[in-house]
Amino acid sequence: MTPAAARAALDTARTEAEQARALVEALAEQVRSGDETVTAEQIGEQRELADLADLRVTAAERKLTSAVAADLDARASAAGDNIRALVAEDSTEPLITAVKGVMAAVEALVQAAANREATIHETAAAGVALNGELGWSPDTPWPSDRYGFRAQNTSPVSVMALRQGRAVATPAGELLGIALAAALVGQSGIRQMAADLMTTMPGAVPNRADGVPGLMDALRYTPQEWQALGQAARGEAYGQNRQPITQEASAA
């Protein structure tokens, strides 16, 4: 019996018990009012029926308790089976591949931005120097206009080809922020989680990555990559628990 059916049966039993008790009270009231036709047998029989109805209420309550317990047991058993199946069949490979792909894309973005910034910084420095040689003064700040260009080495570092366009040294951090903001339109929760993780202690990386089996192993540096890191980067990577696993640790 389902809990719903057991509750319906209990409601019916309670209604019948209330009706039986009401009949006993009605017969008793008739006697109180002077009706001599009501016999003790009638009242006794009706009380027995009311007692029986009360017993049926108790039986219905017990059936409901059993039905609820059986339903809970069945649902908990099914949930356990589902969870065991999910854990057994869970494939994190697509997630790991996607994470590594994002990391590679970020690395490419950082390198491309660094190359472009270096070129613009170098060109801007030369342009500013030439602008000075051409006779810069507060009254004539851009003598380089005669040659169709301007350059500045204060933020934002940039160069301008007059009537053609401008090149600004945009940092990789800004470009990455632009990419994430554009990719996560309408997903403020994800943006906030990413921002929180990037600004917390390095230990947050392994703590969160542990939820994806295999991800931390994929994030570890090779011994060669580890040796190539600078001291500051190595310290941060160590805080993220991404140091290579030594043969001794692996064997243990």
VENGI-V27251 format. One record per residue. N is the residue number from 1. D_FIRST is the distance of its C-alpha to the first C-alpha in Angstrom with 1 decimal. Layout:
N/D_FIRST + N/D_FIRST
This chain:
1/0.0 + 2/3.8 + 3/6.6 + 4/8.2 + 5/6.2 + 6/6.4 + 7/9.9 + 8/10.8 + 9/10.1 + 10/12.2 + 11/14.8 + 12/15.2 + 13/15.7 + 14/18.1 + 15/20.0 + 16/20.4 + 17/21.6 + 18/24.0 + 19/25.3 + 20/25.9 + 21/27.8 + 22/29.7 + 23/30.9 + 24/32.1 + 25/34.0 + 26/35.4 + 27/36.7 + 28/38.2 + 29/39.9 + 30/41.4 + 31/42.9 + 32/44.2 + 33/45.8 + 34/47.7 + 35/45.7 + 36/46.7 + 37/44.6 + 38/41.4 + 39/41.2 + 40/39.8 + 41/37.6 + 42/36.0 + 43/35.3 + 44/34.1 + 45/31.7 + 46/30.3 + 47/30.0 + 48/28.1 + 49/25.7 + 50/25.4 + 51/24.8 + 52/22.2 + 53/20.5 + 54/20.8 + 55/19.2 + 56/16.2 + 57/16.1 + 58/16.3 + 59/13.5 + 60/11.2 + 61/12.7 + 62/12.0 + 63/8.3 + 64/8.5 + 65/10.9 + 66/9.0 + 67/6.1 + 68/9.3 + 69/11.2 + 70/9.1 + 71/9.2 + 72/12.8 + 73/13.6 + 74/12.6 + 75/14.5 + 76/17.4 + 77/17.7 + 78/17.9 + 79/20.4 + 80/22.4 + 81/22.6 + 82/23.8 + 83/26.3 + 84/27.7 + 85/28.1 + 86/29.8 + 87/32.1 + 88/33.0 + 89/33.7 + 90/35.2 + 91/38.7 + 92/40.9 + 93/44.0 + 94/43.9 + 95/43.8 + 96/46.6 + 97/48.7 + 98/48.3 + 99/49.3 + 100/52.3 + 101/53.2 + 102/53.2 + 103/55.3 + 104/57.8 + 105/58.0 + 106/58.6 + 107/61.3 + 108/63.0 + 109/62.9 + 110/64.4 + 111/67.1 + 112/67.9 + 113/68.1 + 114/70.3 + 115/72.7 + 116/73.0 + 117/73.5 + 118/76.2 + 119/78.0 + 120/77.9 + 121/78.9 + 122/81.8 + 123/82.9 + 124/82.6 + 125/84.6 + 126/87.4 + 127/87.3 + 128/87.5 + 129/90.4 + 130/92.2 + 131/91.6 + 132/93.4 + 133/96.3 + 134/96.6 + 135/97.5 + 136/94.4 + 137/95.1 + 138/93.4 + 139/95.2 + 140/94.4 + 141/91.1 + 142/90.6 + 143/93.8 + 144/91.6 + 145/90.9 + 146/94.2 + 147/92.6 + 148/89.3 + 149/87.0 + 150/85.6 + 151/83.8 + 152/82.3 + 153/81.1 + 154/79.3 + 155/75.7 + 156/74.6 + 157/77.0 + 158/77.9 + 159/80.6 + 160/81.5 + 161/83.5 + 162/85.0 + 163/84.0 + 164/81.6 + 165/78.8 + 166/77.6 + 167/75.9 + 168/74.0 + 169/73.0 + 170/69.3 + 171/67.6 + 172/64.8 + 173/62.5 + 174/63.0 + 175/62.4 + 176/59.2 + 177/58.0 + 178/58.9 + 179/56.9 + 180/53.8 + 181/54.0 + 182/54.4 + 183/51.6 + 184/49.1 + 185/49.7 + 186/46.8 + 187/45.2 + 188/46.6 + 189/43.9 + 190/44.9 + 191/48.6 + 192/48.0 + 193/46.2 + 194/49.0 + 195/51.6 + 196/50.0 + 197/49.8 + 198/53.5 + 199/54.8 + 200/53.0 + 201/54.1 + 202/54.4 + 203/51.7 + 204/49.1 + 205/49.6 + 206/48.3 + 207/45.6 + 208/44.1 + 209/45.0 + 210/43.1 + 211/39.9 + 212/41.2 + 213/41.8 + 214/45.3 + 215/46.6 + 216/48.8 + 217/50.3 + 218/51.2 + 219/52.7 + 220/55.0 + 221/58.7 + 222/60.6 + 223/63.5 + 224/66.0 + 225/64.1 + 226/63.9 + 227/67.7 + 228/68.4 + 229/66.7 + 230/68.8 + 231/68.5 + 232/66.6 + 233/64.2 + 234/63.7 + 235/62.8 + 236/60.2 + 237/58.8 + 238/58.7 + 239/56.7 + 240/54.2 + 241/54.0 + 242/55.4 + 243/58.3 + 244/58.6 + 245/57.0 + 246/59.8 + 247/59.9 + 248/59.7 + 249/56.5 + 250/55.0 + 251/55.7 + 252/54.3
